[in-house]
């Protein structure tokens, strides 16, 4: 069974401090992933991660998400990629330290967007890795854009593009929140989100989480709901990876906590 797992930027970095990785949490998460893989030999994974405190400041400074045209903006484009890659190396190091055969597949190497929407991404490196028992590692990254010059794609953007041809059974989004909250920060976890209730809760989502250059909780939920509508049967779960053991439980299907998004 193929599962997409995102390690959110809010989970693996300290957003209050620039370029601050939570290495202890990364180590724990990698260990939980390794334990789940050992317990479920049939489990195939694509792992993605957010940028958190790596890259969002630079992206905001240069307006990279909105477009890249001037020499200064192109230098900023390279700077965003450089800083994001630093966190990516921390993630890759943590996975390999636990014996996980992860291979880096940065979207910037092949992604092409149009008006900020991902249009193409090389699939062969990812499908070959999966077929050979490896775990592709993707991330939020810069990308060339046919109309804007350059832009930024989020991990959710990449997951949505890959979900079409690869058809995962589930997408797990591990952050620091317990799920999507009815009111941030002390609200109740919304157990499910679908097309029937999304309009009534959208205003609640806007204040539910710090917004970054790829959007806050509202944009992530809408992106995942669109993905669920396009793939009947796909289960998407937003949950907290802050509690020890939770990521392992989710990968093993042993927990129903968090918010489920489905058609």
C-alpha positions as CSV (number, residue, x, y, z in Angstrom):
1,X,0.0,0.0,0.0
2,X,1.3,3.4,-1.0
3,X,1.1,6.2,1.6
4,X,2.2,9.8,1.3
5,X,3.5,11.2,4.6
6,X,4.2,14.9,5.2
7,X,6.4,16.1,8.1
8,X,5.1,19.6,8.5
9,X,7.5,22.6,8.8
10,X,5.8,23.5,12.1
11,X,6.6,20.1,13.5
12,X,10.3,19.7,12.4
13,X,11.4,23.4,12.8
14,X,11.0,26.2,15.3
15,X,9.2,28.8,13.3
16,X,10.0,31.5,16.0
17,X,13.7,31.2,15.2
18,X,15.2,31.5,11.7
19,X,16.7,28.2,10.3
20,X,16.1,26.3,13.5
21,X,15.6,22.5,13.0
22,X,14.2,20.4,15.8
23,X,16.7,17.7,15.4
24,X,15.5,15.7,18.4
25,X,12.0,15.5,16.9
26,X,13.4,14.6,13.5
27,X,15.3,11.8,15.1
28,X,12.2,10.5,16.8
29,X,10.1,10.7,13.7
30,X,12.6,8.9,11.6
31,X,12.7,6.1,14.3
32,X,8.9,5.8,14.2
33,X,8.9,5.6,10.4
34,X,11.6,2.9,10.5
35,X,9.6,0.9,13.1
36,X,6.5,1.1,11.0
37,X,8.3,-0.1,7.9
38,X,9.7,-3.0,9.8
39,X,6.2,-3.9,11.1
40,X,4.6,-3.6,7.6
41,X,6.9,-4.9,4.8
42,X,4.2,-4.1,2.3
43,X,4.1,-0.4,3.2
44,X,5.4,1.9,0.4
45,X,6.1,5.5,1.3
46,X,6.7,8.8,-0.3
47,X,7.9,11.3,2.4
48,X,7.6,15.0,2.0
49,X,8.4,17.9,4.4
50,X,7.6,21.5,4.8
51,X,10.1,24.3,5.2
52,X,9.1,25.9,8.4
53,X,11.7,28.4,9.5
54,X,13.9,27.5,6.5
55,X,13.1,29.6,3.4
56,X,9.8,31.4,4.2
57,X,11.6,34.5,5.3
58,X,13.7,34.6,2.1
59,X,10.6,33.8,0.0
60,X,8.6,36.6,1.6
61,X,11.6,39.1,1.2
62,X,11.8,38.4,-2.6
63,X,8.2,37.7,-3.3
64,X,9.2,34.4,-4.9
65,X,5.7,32.7,-4.7
66,X,4.2,35.6,-6.7
67,X,6.8,35.5,-9.5
68,X,10.5,36.0,-10.4
69,X,11.7,38.4,-13.1
70,X,14.4,40.8,-12.0
71,X,18.1,39.8,-11.4
72,X,17.5,40.4,-7.6
73,X,14.5,38.1,-7.6
74,X,16.4,35.4,-9.4
75,X,19.2,35.6,-6.9
76,X,16.4,35.4,-4.2
77,X,15.1,32.3,-6.1
78,X,18.4,30.6,-5.7
79,X,18.7,31.7,-2.0
80,X,15.3,30.2,-1.2
81,X,16.3,26.9,-2.8
82,X,19.6,27.0,-0.9
83,X,18.0,27.5,2.5
84,X,15.2,25.0,1.9
85,X,17.9,22.4,0.9
86,X,19.6,22.9,4.3
87,X,16.5,21.6,6.1
88,X,16.1,18.9,3.5
89,X,19.6,17.6,4.4
90,X,18.6,17.4,8.1
91,X,15.6,15.3,7.2
92,X,17.6,13.0,4.9
93,X,20.3,12.6,7.5
94,X,17.7,11.6,10.2
95,X,16.1,9.0,7.9
96,X,19.4,7.5,6.9
97,X,20.6,7.3,10.5
98,X,17.7,5.0,11.1
99,X,18.5,2.8,8.2
100,X,15.8,4.1,5.9
101,X,16.7,3.9,2.2
102,X,15.5,7.4,1.4
103,X,16.5,9.1,-1.8
104,X,16.2,12.8,-2.4
105,X,13.9,14.0,-5.3
106,X,13.8,17.8,-5.1
107,X,10.9,19.2,-7.1
108,X,13.1,22.2,-8.3
109,X,15.0,19.7,-10.5
110,X,12.1,19.1,-12.8
111,X,8.9,20.9,-11.7
112,X,7.3,23.3,-14.2
113,X,4.3,25.5,-13.1
114,X,1.9,27.8,-14.9
115,X,0.4,30.7,-12.8
116,X,1.6,29.0,-9.7
117,X,0.0,25.6,-10.4
118,X,2.2,22.6,-10.9
119,X,1.9,21.3,-14.5
120,X,4.7,18.7,-14.8
121,X,7.1,16.9,-12.6
122,X,9.5,14.0,-13.5
123,X,7.9,10.8,-12.4
124,X,10.5,8.2,-13.5
125,X,12.9,8.9,-10.6
126,X,10.1,8.5,-8.1
127,X,8.5,5.4,-9.6
128,X,11.8,3.7,-10.1
129,X,12.7,4.4,-6.5
130,X,9.4,2.9,-5.3
131,X,9.8,-0.2,-7.5
132,X,13.2,-0.8,-6.1
133,X,12.2,-0.5,-2.5
134,X,13.5,3.0,-1.9
135,X,11.6,5.9,-0.3
136,X,11.5,9.1,-2.4
137,X,11.9,12.3,-0.3
138,X,10.2,15.5,-1.7
139,X,9.6,18.9,-0.2
140,X,8.3,22.4,-0.7
141,X,10.7,23.9,-3.2
142,X,11.2,26.6,-5.8
143,X,10.0,25.8,-9.4
144,X,10.2,27.5,-12.8
145,X,6.9,29.0,-14.0
146,X,5.9,29.5,-17.6
147,X,4.1,32.7,-16.8
148,X,5.7,34.0,-13.6
149,X,9.3,33.1,-14.3
150,X,9.6,31.3,-11.0
151,X,7.4,30.4,-8.0
152,X,7.2,28.1,-5.0
153,X,5.4,24.7,-4.8
154,X,4.3,23.4,-1.4
155,X,4.5,19.7,-0.4
156,X,0.8,19.6,-0.8
157,X,1.1,20.8,-4.4
158,X,3.6,18.0,-5.0
159,X,1.4,15.4,-3.3
160,X,-1.6,16.4,-5.3
161,X,0.3,16.1,-8.6
162,X,1.8,12.7,-7.7
163,X,-1.5,11.4,-6.4
164,X,-3.0,11.2,-9.9
165,X,-0.6,8.8,-11.5
166,X,0.5,7.0,-8.3
167,X,-2.9,6.7,-6.6
168,X,-1.9,6.5,-2.9
169,X,-4.4,4.9,-0.4
170,X,-3.9,7.6,2.1
171,X,-2.1,11.0,2.7
172,X,-1.0,11.7,6.2
173,X,-0.1,15.3,7.2
174,X,1.7,15.4,10.5
175,X,2.0,18.9,12.1
176,X,1.8,20.3,15.6
177,X,-1.9,20.8,15.8
178,X,-4.2,17.9,16.9
179,X,-6.0,18.3,13.7
180,X,-8.1,21.0,12.1
181,X,-9.6,23.0,15.0
182,X,-13.0,24.5,15.3
183,X,-11.3,27.6,16.8
184,X,-7.6,28.2,17.1
185,X,-5.8,27.5,19.5
186,X,-8.2,26.0,22.0
187,X,-11.0,24.7,19.8
188,X,-12.2,21.1,19.3
189,X,-10.8,18.9,16.6
190,X,-13.1,18.7,13.6
191,X,-13.4,14.9,13.1
192,X,-14.1,15.2,9.3
193,X,-14.2,17.7,6.5
194,X,-16.0,17.1,3.2
195,X,-17.9,19.0,0.6
196,X,-21.0,19.1,2.8
197,X,-19.4,21.1,5.6
198,X,-16.5,23.0,4.1
199,X,-18.4,26.2,3.5
200,X,-19.6,26.4,7.1
201,X,-16.1,26.1,8.5
202,X,-13.9,28.1,6.1
203,X,-14.0,31.2,8.3
204,X,-12.7,29.2,11.2
205,X,-9.8,27.9,9.2
206,X,-8.4,31.3,8.5
207,X,-7.2,31.9,12.0
208,X,-6.3,28.3,12.8
209,X,-2.6,28.5,12.1
210,X,0.3,30.8,11.3
211,X,0.2,31.7,7.6
212,X,3.4,31.2,5.6
213,X,4.2,31.9,1.9
214,X,2.4,28.8,0.8
215,X,-0.7,29.6,2.8
216,X,-2.1,28.5,6.2
217,X,-4.5,25.8,7.3
218,X,-7.3,27.1,5.0
219,X,-5.3,26.7,1.8
220,X,-4.0,23.3,2.9
221,X,-7.5,22.0,3.7
222,X,-8.9,23.2,0.4
223,X,-6.0,21.7,-1.5
224,X,-6.5,18.3,0.1
225,X,-10.3,18.5,-0.3
226,X,-9.8,19.0,-4.0
227,X,-7.5,16.0,-4.0
228,X,-10.0,13.9,-2.2
229,X,-12.7,14.8,-4.7
230,X,-10.5,13.8,-7.5
231,X,-9.7,10.4,-6.0
232,X,-12.7,8.7,-4.5
233,X,-11.7,6.4,-1.7
234,X,-8.6,8.4,-0.8
235,X,-8.3,9.1,2.9
236,X,-6.4,12.2,4.0
237,X,-5.7,12.8,7.7
238,X,-4.3,15.9,9.4
239,X,-3.0,15.1,12.9
240,X,-0.3,16.0,15.4
241,X,3.1,14.4,15.1
242,X,4.2,16.0,18.3
243,X,3.1,13.2,20.5
244,X,5.7,10.3,20.6
245,X,4.4,7.3,18.8
246,X,1.7,9.0,16.8
247,X,3.3,8.9,13.4
248,X,4.1,5.2,13.8
249,X,0.5,4.5,14.9
250,X,-0.9,6.4,11.8
251,X,1.4,4.5,9.5
252,X,0.2,1.2,11.0
253,X,-3.5,2.2,10.9
254,X,-3.7,2.0,14.7
255,X,-5.1,5.5,15.4
256,X,-8.1,7.4,14.2
257,X,-7.2,10.7,15.8
258,X,-7.1,14.0,13.9
259,X,-9.2,15.3,11.1
260,X,-10.2,13.1,8.1
261,X,-10.7,14.8,4.7
262,X,-12.5,12.7,2.1
263,X,-15.0,13.0,-0.7
